[in-house]
């Protein structure tokens, strides 16, 4: 089961979650949720109009899990519509709470925050998946800030990386990607090209999973690179 959240349906889901959490938890101990990934892009920017789930850092009492499941049943959502699975990925860092900014409070108990600008770019580049929206989101964020006259330069991105990940550096291919994007003369065209590349990457990964359903521990980006090299060899 999957769903495509818009900003409006995401807000509706959090409104229901706030009410249910307050009912089960009481009013003494608030909950703090930091949205990242597609949900944070959806809330802060206009170049994407949907996301399929809400990745988050969730700090709340144990009844939050029950509340999330209740909202899933009530609104016919996937049971994991709000999850913290990304904590197992390279983009997670405990420093997120330092840079998250307030979004909305629901039922005076559920505080929702988001990550934006150079910090969201840093997270996307640290992950750098070529079959998701990571790279096109980087282009979109830079593009929107440029249109607003608030350009984001590589120095601010590197500073954000240091704030979030301490001494850890971005992967080399992500650094090169950022350089290429910032040197682009047409963000609109770059965005479309990257999105198309991600779409192709997703198709390659899904085809691989269908062909090798029992394969484990395989890096998706490596699968995409090998498939594209093989295609190039055939065409050359």
Secondary structure, 3 states (H helix, E strand, C coil): CCCCECHHHHHHHHHHHHHHHHHHHCCCCCEEEEECHHHHHHHHCCCCCCECCEEEEEECCCHHHHHHHHHHHHHCCCCCCEECHHHHCCCCCCCHHHHCEEEEEECCCEEEEECCHHHHHHHHHHHCCCCCCHHHHHHHHHHHHHHCCCCCCHHHHHHHHHHHHCCCCCCHHHHHHHHHHHCCCCHHHHHHHHHHHHHHHHHHHHHHHHHCCCCCCCCHHHHHHHHHHHHHHHHC
